[in-house]
Amino acid sequence: MKLVNVEKSFAEKHYADLSSKPFFGGLVEYIVSGPVVAMVWEGKQVVATGRKIVGATNPLAAEPGTIRGDFAVDIGRNVIHGSDSVENARKEIALWFPEGIAEWRSNQHPWIYEA
C-alpha cells in the first residue's frame, strides 16, 4: 500500500483501455485531483471477492456495505478502482508497483487457509 499523487500521463496509461470512451477525460481529471491510496490485495479468489467488497460500478446499484454503496453517489466519482481480472491485476500491479511488492506471510496462514 502506498499514497501517491498521480500524474496525468500515468492516469492516461492506467485507463488506456477506456481512452475511446466519452468519460475518459473526466476520469483522468478525477484520479489526478488528489492523492490516491494504491494497494495490492491477495488471497483466494481475491479478484472476485474484491469486486464484491468494492461494489457495482454504478454506485446507485451498489449494495449497502460495499465501498461504492457506502461512499459514492455518481458513477464518474465512484471513489475506488478494482481490477476486473487476474490478468488486469497483474498489469496494474506492475504499473503501480514497478519496485515490486513486499512478500510476507502471517504465521497464522495455515490456520486461515487449507493446504
NORRA-V442203 format. One record per backbone hydrogen bond with DSSP energy under -1.0 kcal/mol. CO is the residue of the C=O (numbers start at 1). NH is the residue of the N-H. Records with the same first field share a line. If there is no record, write none. Layout:
CO: NH / NH
//
This chain:
2: 38
4: 36
7: 11
8: 12
9: 13
10: 14
11: 15
13: 16
15: 18
16: 19
18: 21
21: 24
23: 27
24: 28
25: 29
26: 30
27: 31
28: 32
30: 33
36: 4
38: 2
43: 46
45: 49
46: 50
47: 51
48: 52
49: 53
50: 54
51: 55
53: 67
54: 68
58: 61
63: 66
66: 70
67: 71
68: 72
74: 77
85: 89
86: 90
87: 91
88: 92
89: 93
90: 94
91: 95
92: 96
93: 97
97: 100
106: 109
108: 111 / 112
109: 113
//
